Amino acid sequence: MSTEGSASGFAYELPDELTVEADGPIRTVVVNRPDELGAVNQPLHWALANVWRQLAADREAKVVVLTGSGRAFSAGGDLDWVASFLDDPVARDESVREGAQIIEEMLRFPLPVIAAVNGPAVGLGCSLAVLCDVVLMAETAYLADPHVSVGLVAGDGGAAFWPLLTPLMRSREFLYTGDRIPAAKAVELGLATRAVAPVDLLAEAHRLAGRFAAQPAEALRGTKRVVNMYLSQALGGPMQAGFAAETATMLSDEHRERLLALRRKAG
């Protein structure tokens, strides 16, 4: 466990897989597994569930930018870690609990969060992006939720909350197939705010973060809280059902076969 210090002197207790950088009132949270395309392993999953309370406790923070290091935002679950669930029900159940915690903490988090999607945002990576208040995507980036293609229900993903963001008739095709959604299409569907030239992405995210930070803090937090009440109320039933269904499909022979085949192909 490493400790990242911010300019305010606040100490973040996070593993190396997730870092927090401070620039005045802006905190940039970086998924820091560039060689693995931001794939989520156990330490990173834990960090994504626990970073939000630490950020909320940083009294000098006013806005958060979430991005990835290297070529990807996050390529979803680390295949070695996910494959370990096949024979380890304790780890599997803990991952489901943490998955729910990630979503709940992001919805409860009081500060505005800007996703700077610098590359592929897949599975949980896609969920992290679209749960942010503003989603800026590099024109070369894409979203995808391929849970179904590996024999899983998208309990921590699109099945629960894409219908709140985009028309059902537009989102079902991508949820059922796991096909990639290019940046321009994501904006058209309502899953992203706007597409930005890759070279300008972080600068634009920080420019917007600076505008948010200059707004009256209580008015901005209150507005986010009211908006997110709609999401939290609408997600209550679907999220519980989604995680229960995802857990059930984790036990299926088809999931085992497809996951192991994908792991062999990736290896």
C-alpha positions as CSV (number, residue, x, y, z in Angstrom):
1,M,0.0,0.0,0.0
2,S,1.5,3.3,-1.1
3,T,0.6,6.8,0.2
4,E,0.1,9.6,-2.3
5,G,0.4,13.0,-0.9
6,S,-1.5,15.9,-2.4
7,A,-0.6,19.6,-2.6
8,S,-3.0,20.1,0.3
9,G,-1.0,17.7,2.5
10,F,-3.8,15.1,2.4
11,A,-2.5,11.6,2.4
12,Y,-4.2,9.0,0.1
13,E,-3.7,5.4,1.1
14,L,-3.9,3.6,-2.2
15,P,-2.0,0.9,-4.0
16,D,0.3,1.9,-6.9
17,E,-2.4,0.8,-9.4
18,L,-4.4,3.9,-8.7
19,T,-2.8,7.3,-8.1
20,V,-4.1,10.7,-7.2
21,E,-2.4,13.9,-8.5
22,A,-3.2,17.3,-7.1
23,D,-3.3,20.6,-8.9
24,G,-4.9,23.3,-6.7
25,P,-8.5,22.2,-6.2
26,I,-8.4,19.6,-9.0
27,R,-7.6,15.9,-8.2
28,T,-6.6,13.7,-11.2
29,V,-7.2,10.0,-10.4
30,V,-5.2,7.8,-12.8
31,V,-5.7,4.1,-13.4
32,N,-2.0,3.2,-13.4
33,R,-1.5,-0.2,-15.1
34,P,-0.3,1.0,-18.5
35,D,1.4,-2.2,-19.5
36,E,-1.9,-4.1,-18.9
37,L,-4.1,-1.5,-20.6
38,G,-5.6,-0.5,-17.2
39,A,-7.0,-4.0,-16.6
40,V,-8.5,-4.2,-13.2
41,N,-6.8,-6.6,-10.8
42,Q,-7.6,-7.1,-7.1
43,P,-5.7,-4.1,-5.7
44,L,-7.1,-1.8,-8.3
45,H,-10.6,-3.0,-7.8
46,W,-10.2,-2.4,-4.0
47,A,-8.8,1.0,-4.7
48,L,-11.7,2.0,-7.0
49,A,-14.1,1.0,-4.3
50,N,-12.3,3.0,-1.6
51,V,-10.8,6.1,-3.3
52,W,-14.1,8.1,-3.3
53,R,-14.3,8.4,0.4
54,Q,-10.7,9.5,0.6
55,L,-11.3,12.1,-2.1
56,A,-14.4,13.4,-0.2
57,A,-12.2,13.8,2.9
58,D,-9.7,15.9,1.1
59,R,-11.0,19.3,2.1
60,E,-9.1,21.2,-0.6
61,A,-10.5,19.1,-3.5
62,K,-13.3,20.6,-5.5
63,V,-13.4,18.5,-8.7
64,V,-12.0,15.2,-9.9
65,V,-10.7,14.1,-13.3
66,L,-10.6,10.3,-13.9
67,T,-8.3,9.0,-16.6
68,G,-6.0,6.1,-17.6
69,S,-2.3,6.0,-18.1
70,G,-0.8,4.8,-21.4
71,R,-3.0,3.7,-24.3
72,A,-6.2,2.7,-22.4
73,F,-8.7,4.1,-19.9
74,S,-9.3,0.6,-18.6
75,A,-9.7,-2.6,-20.6
76,G,-11.9,-4.2,-18.0
77,G,-11.2,-7.1,-15.6
78,D,-7.7,-8.6,-15.5
79,L,-8.3,-12.1,-17.0
80,D,-6.0,-13.9,-14.5
81,W,-7.9,-12.3,-11.6
82,V,-11.3,-13.0,-13.0
83,A,-10.4,-16.6,-13.9
84,S,-9.4,-17.1,-10.3
85,F,-13.1,-16.7,-9.3
86,L,-13.9,-20.0,-11.1
87,D,-12.5,-22.0,-8.2
88,D,-12.5,-19.4,-5.4
89,P,-16.1,-18.5,-4.3
90,V,-14.8,-16.2,-1.5
91,A,-12.8,-14.0,-3.9
92,R,-15.8,-14.1,-6.4
93,D,-18.3,-12.9,-3.7
94,E,-15.9,-10.2,-2.5
95,S,-15.5,-8.9,-6.1
96,V,-19.2,-8.7,-6.4
97,R,-19.5,-6.8,-3.1
98,E,-16.8,-4.4,-4.1
99,G,-18.3,-3.9,-7.6
100,A,-21.5,-2.8,-5.9
101,Q,-19.5,-0.5,-3.6
102,I,-17.8,1.2,-6.6
103,I,-21.1,2.1,-8.2
104,E,-22.7,3.2,-4.9
105,E,-19.7,5.3,-3.9
106,M,-19.5,7.0,-7.3
107,L,-23.2,7.9,-7.1
108,R,-22.9,9.2,-3.6
109,F,-19.6,11.1,-4.2
110,P,-20.3,14.9,-3.7
111,L,-17.8,16.4,-6.1
112,P,-18.2,16.6,-9.9
113,V,-16.2,14.0,-11.7
114,I,-15.0,14.3,-15.3
115,A,-13.9,11.2,-17.2
116,A,-11.1,11.8,-19.7
117,V,-11.4,8.6,-21.7
118,N,-8.0,8.4,-23.4
119,G,-8.5,4.9,-24.9
120,P,-10.5,1.7,-24.7
121,A,-13.0,1.7,-21.8
122,V,-14.3,-1.8,-21.5
123,G,-16.5,-3.7,-19.0
124,L,-15.9,-2.1,-15.6
125,G,-13.8,0.5,-17.4
126,C,-16.9,1.5,-19.4
127,S,-19.0,1.6,-16.2
128,L,-16.5,3.9,-14.5
129,A,-16.6,6.3,-17.4
130,V,-20.3,6.6,-17.9
131,L,-20.9,6.9,-14.1
132,C,-18.9,10.2,-14.2
133,D,-20.8,13.5,-14.4
134,V,-19.1,14.5,-17.7
135,V,-17.5,12.1,-20.2
136,L,-14.9,13.5,-22.5
137,M,-13.6,10.9,-25.0
138,A,-10.6,11.0,-27.2
139,E,-11.8,10.7,-30.8
140,T,-9.9,7.5,-31.1
141,A,-11.3,5.9,-27.9
142,Y,-14.3,3.6,-27.6
143,L,-16.7,2.1,-25.0
144,A,-17.7,-1.6,-24.8
145,D,-19.5,-3.8,-22.4
146,P,-18.8,-7.4,-23.4
147,H,-20.2,-9.2,-20.4
148,V,-22.7,-11.2,-22.4
149,S,-20.0,-12.5,-24.8
150,V,-18.1,-14.1,-21.9
151,G,-21.3,-15.6,-20.5
152,L,-22.1,-13.0,-17.9
153,V,-24.9,-10.6,-17.1
154,A,-23.6,-7.1,-17.0
155,G,-24.5,-6.6,-13.3
156,D,-21.9,-3.9,-12.7
157,G,-22.5,-2.3,-16.1
158,G,-24.7,-1.3,-18.9
159,A,-27.7,-3.6,-18.2
160,A,-28.5,-1.6,-15.1
161,F,-27.9,2.0,-16.1
162,W,-27.4,2.4,-19.8
163,P,-31.3,2.5,-20.1
164,L,-31.2,5.7,-18.0
165,L,-28.8,7.4,-20.3
166,T,-29.7,6.3,-23.8
167,P,-32.8,5.0,-25.6
168,L,-33.4,1.2,-25.0
169,M,-33.7,0.6,-28.7
170,R,-30.2,2.0,-29.2
171,S,-28.4,0.4,-26.3
172,R,-29.7,-3.2,-26.5
173,E,-27.8,-4.0,-29.6
174,F,-24.5,-3.0,-28.0
175,L,-25.3,-4.7,-24.7
176,Y,-26.3,-8.0,-26.4
177,T,-23.3,-8.1,-28.7
178,G,-20.6,-6.4,-26.7
179,D,-19.6,-4.4,-29.9
180,R,-17.4,-1.4,-29.6
181,I,-19.0,2.0,-29.5
182,P,-16.6,4.6,-31.1
183,A,-16.4,8.0,-29.4
184,A,-18.7,9.8,-31.9
185,K,-21.4,7.1,-31.6
186,A,-21.1,7.2,-27.8
187,V,-21.9,11.0,-27.9
188,E,-24.8,10.3,-30.3
189,L,-26.2,7.7,-28.0
190,G,-25.9,9.8,-24.9
191,L,-23.1,7.7,-23.2
192,A,-20.5,10.5,-23.6
193,T,-20.6,14.3,-23.5
194,R,-18.3,15.1,-26.4
195,A,-15.4,13.8,-28.4
196,V,-12.1,15.6,-28.2
197,A,-8.9,15.4,-30.2
198,P,-6.6,13.0,-28.4
199,V,-3.8,15.5,-28.0
200,D,-6.3,18.0,-26.3
201,L,-8.1,15.6,-24.0
202,L,-6.4,16.1,-20.7
203,A,-6.1,19.9,-21.3
204,E,-9.8,20.1,-22.1
205,A,-10.7,18.0,-19.0
206,H,-8.6,20.3,-16.8
207,R,-10.0,23.4,-18.4
208,L,-13.5,22.2,-17.6
209,A,-12.5,21.1,-14.1
210,G,-11.2,24.6,-13.5
211,R,-14.6,26.0,-14.5
212,F,-16.3,23.7,-12.1
213,A,-13.9,24.5,-9.3
214,A,-14.7,28.2,-9.7
215,Q,-18.4,27.6,-9.3
216,P,-20.1,28.1,-5.8
217,A,-19.2,24.8,-4.1
218,E,-22.5,24.3,-2.2
219,A,-24.7,25.1,-5.2
220,L,-22.7,22.7,-7.4
221,R,-22.8,19.9,-4.8
222,G,-26.5,20.3,-4.2
223,T,-27.2,20.3,-7.9
224,K,-25.3,17.0,-8.3
225,R,-27.0,15.5,-5.3
226,V,-30.4,16.2,-6.7
227,V,-29.5,14.9,-10.2
228,N,-28.0,11.7,-8.8
229,M,-31.1,11.1,-6.6
230,Y,-32.9,10.1,-9.9
231,L,-30.1,7.7,-10.8
232,S,-29.9,6.2,-7.3
233,Q,-33.7,5.7,-7.1
234,A,-34.0,4.2,-10.6
235,L,-31.0,1.9,-10.1
236,G,-32.1,0.4,-6.8
237,G,-34.0,-2.6,-8.2
238,P,-32.0,-3.2,-11.4
239,M,-28.7,-3.1,-9.6
240,Q,-29.7,-5.7,-7.1
241,A,-31.2,-7.9,-9.8
242,G,-28.2,-7.4,-12.0
243,F,-25.6,-8.4,-9.4
244,A,-27.6,-11.4,-8.4
245,A,-27.9,-12.5,-12.1
246,E,-24.2,-11.8,-12.7
247,T,-23.3,-14.0,-9.7
248,A,-25.5,-16.8,-11.0
249,T,-23.9,-16.6,-14.4
250,M,-20.4,-16.7,-12.9
251,L,-21.2,-20.3,-11.9
252,S,-22.2,-21.4,-15.4
253,D,-20.2,-23.9,-17.6
254,E,-20.6,-21.5,-20.5
255,H,-18.9,-18.7,-18.6
256,R,-16.1,-21.0,-17.6
257,E,-15.5,-22.2,-21.1
258,R,-15.7,-18.7,-22.7
259,L,-13.5,-17.1,-20.1
260,L,-10.8,-19.7,-20.3
261,A,-10.9,-19.6,-24.1
262,L,-10.5,-15.8,-24.0
263,R,-7.6,-16.1,-21.5
264,R,-5.8,-18.6,-23.7
265,K,-6.3,-16.3,-26.7
266,A,-5.0,-13.3,-24.8
267,G,-2.0,-15.3,-23.5
